[in-house]
Amino acid sequence: MPAYRLHYFPESGNSYKLALMLTLCGQSFEPVWTDYGGGVTRTPEWRRDINAMGEIPVLEVDGERLTQTGPLLLQLAERHGRFGAETADEKFELLRWLFWDNHKLTSYMATYRFMRTFTPSADPQVLKYFRKRLDDFLDILEPHLQRNDFAIGKRVTVADFSMMAYLHYPADETGYDFAASHPAVKAWLDRIAGLPGWRPAYDLLPGKRLPHYA
């Protein structure tokens, strides 16, 4: 089986997507904590030696460093035969929600949560703008999950792991009480948490934590 090393920091939902996928596929990985808060990913040395895109996570597969969670989730699904699409229609739906998440939901939630919780003096007008955008995206997701157990229907896929990662963090970080505001989203998060072997990010990804300001 492939040997995996995951460069991460615990607050990174994108890191969690890969850690969760590997775990649910029955794969172990070597955790490599990265000092994101200290700025290491912005150094020329790190971008030269680890990831030219200057981003976390980085997944090493048998020594080869690979980046970008979307294609990595798809690759892992294909390699391990789990949580991928089984038909052409499913593939289209999986990609549709995966791309929507990467462009909209994860993009805004990751930025909003980081500014709100881990930035000491966030601009309230910027936070208000991001919150309004997130509310809109969640109002798209909520009715979809009222009609479907998971992103593409009855079966969990990597699209679900991608969408849920940043939403599953504690409410004091996200600023959302989904049980009150979006009950279908909360029920969906609970269904994923009920999968055998599921663990939350701070259990799967140990290491020094970023300071909280909210």
C-alpha positions in Angstrom: 0.0 0.0 0.0 1.1 3.6 -0.5 3.0 5.4 2.2 1.3 8.7 3.1 2.7 11.8 4.9 0.4 14.7 5.5 1.7 18.3 6.0 -1.0 20.2 7.9 -2.0 22.4 10.7 -4.9 21.5 12.9 -7.2 24.4 12.0 -7.0 23.6 8.3 -10.2 22.2 7.1 -8.5 21.3 3.8 -6.0 19.2 5.7 -8.8 17.6 7.6 -10.5 16.5 4.3 -7.5 14.4 3.4 -6.9 13.1 6.9 -10.6 12.0 7.2 -10.6 10.5 3.7 -7.5 8.5 4.5 -8.8 7.4 7.8 -12.2 6.2 6.5 -10.4 4.3 3.7 -8.5 2.4 6.4 -5.2 4.2 5.6 -2.6 5.5 8.1 -0.5 8.6 7.5 2.4 10.2 9.1 1.4 13.6 10.4 3.7 16.5 9.7 2.7 19.6 11.7 3.4 22.8 9.9 3.9 26.2 11.6 1.3 28.0 9.4 0.7 30.7 12.1 4.5 31.4 12.1 4.5 32.1 8.4 6.5 29.1 7.3 4.4 28.5 4.2 5.2 32.0 3.0 9.0 31.5 3.1 10.9 31.0 -0.2 12.5 27.9 1.2 9.2 26.2 2.0 7.7 27.1 -1.4 10.9 25.9 -3.1 11.1 22.6 -1.2 7.5 21.7 -0.2 4.8 23.4 -2.2 5.4 26.1 -4.9 1.7 27.2 -4.4 2.5 28.2 -0.8 -0.5 26.2 0.6 -1.4 23.6 3.2 -2.1 20.7 3.0 0.6 18.8 1.1 0.1 15.0 0.8 3.2 12.9 0.1 2.4 9.6 -1.6 5.5 7.3 -1.7 7.7 10.4 -1.5 5.9 12.4 -4.2 4.5 15.7 -2.9 0.9 16.4 -4.2 -1.3 19.4 -3.6 -4.9 20.7 -3.9 -7.5 18.8 -1.9 -10.1 18.5 -4.7 -8.1 16.4 -7.1 -6.4 14.6 -4.2 -9.8 13.5 -2.8 -10.8 12.2 -6.3 -7.5 10.4 -6.6 -7.8 8.7 -3.2 -11.4 7.7 -4.1 -10.2 6.0 -7.2 -7.1 4.4 -5.6 -9.0 2.9 -2.7 -12.3 2.3 -4.3 -14.4 4.2 -1.8 -16.5 7.4 -1.7 -16.3 8.0 -5.4 -18.9 8.1 -8.2 -20.3 4.9 -9.6 -22.1 6.2 -12.7 -21.7 9.0 -15.2 -24.6 10.9 -13.6 -23.1 10.5 -10.1 -19.7 11.7 -11.4 -21.3 14.9 -12.7 -23.2 15.5 -9.5 -20.1 14.8 -7.4 -18.0 17.2 -9.4 -20.8 19.8 -9.4 -20.9 19.9 -5.6 -17.2 19.5 -5.2 -16.4 22.5 -7.4 -19.2 24.5 -5.8 -17.8 23.8 -2.4 -14.2 24.7 -3.4 -15.3 28.0 -5.1 -18.1 29.0 -2.7 -18.7 27.3 0.6 -15.2 26.3 1.7 -13.6 29.4 0.2 -15.8 31.8 2.2 -16.1 29.7 5.4 -12.4 29.2 5.7 -11.7 32.9 5.2 -14.6 34.1 7.5 -13.6 31.6 10.3 -10.0 32.6 10.1 -10.7 36.3 10.2 -13.4 36.0 12.9 -11.6 33.6 15.2 -7.8 33.7 14.5 -7.3 37.4 13.6 -7.0 39.9 16.5 -8.6 42.9 14.8 -10.8 41.8 12.0 -12.7 44.5 10.0 -16.4 44.2 11.0 -17.5 45.3 7.6 -15.5 42.6 5.9 -16.9 40.0 8.4 -20.4 41.2 7.7 -19.9 40.8 3.9 -18.5 37.2 4.3 -21.3 36.3 6.7 -23.9 37.4 4.2 -22.3 35.4 1.4 -22.1 32.3 3.7 -25.7 32.7 4.7 -26.6 32.6 1.0 -24.5 29.5 0.4 -26.0 27.7 3.4 -29.5 28.6 2.2 -28.6 26.7 -1.0 -27.3 23.7 0.9 -30.1 23.5 3.5 -33.0 22.6 1.1 -30.7 20.3 -0.9 -30.1 18.3 2.3 -33.7 18.4 3.2 -34.3 16.3 0.1 -31.1 14.2 0.1 -29.1 12.3 2.7 -25.8 13.3 1.1 -24.5 15.6 -1.6 -25.3 13.3 -4.5 -28.2 11.4 -2.9 -28.3 8.4 -0.7 -24.5 7.6 -0.6 -21.7 9.6 1.0 -18.9 10.7 -1.3 -15.8 12.9 -1.2 -18.1 15.8 -2.1 -19.6 15.5 1.4 -16.2 15.3 3.0 -15.2 18.5 1.1 -18.3 20.4 2.1 -18.5 19.4 5.7 -14.9 20.0 6.8 -15.0 23.6 7.7 -18.6 23.4 8.9 -17.8 20.7 11.5 -15.5 22.9 13.6 -16.8 24.2 17.0 -19.5 26.9 16.9 -17.3 29.3 18.8 -15.0 29.2 15.7 -17.6 29.2 12.9 -20.0 31.5 14.5 -22.9 29.2 13.5 -25.3 27.1 15.6 -26.5 24.9 12.8 -29.0 23.0 14.9 -30.9 26.3 15.2 -30.2 28.0 11.9 -29.8 25.1 9.5 -31.2 21.9 10.9 -30.8 19.8 7.7 -27.2 20.8 7.6 -26.8 19.7 11.2 -28.5 16.4 10.5 -26.2 15.8 7.6 -23.1 16.6 9.7 -24.4 14.1 12.2 -24.8 11.4 9.6 -21.2 11.9 8.5 -20.1 11.8 12.1 -21.9 8.5 12.4 -19.7 6.8 9.8 -17.5 4.0 11.3 -14.1 5.4 12.1 -15.1 9.1 11.8 -13.1 11.5 14.0 -13.1 15.3 14.2 -10.2 17.4 13.0 -8.7 18.2 16.4 -8.5 14.4 17.1 -7.0 13.5 13.8 -4.7 16.4 13.5 -2.7 17.1 16.7 -0.2 19.8 17.3 0.2 23.4 18.4 -3.0 25.4 18.0 -3.5 29.0 16.7 -4.6 31.6 19.3 -8.3 32.4 19.4 -9.5 36.0 19.4 -13.3 35.4 19.2 
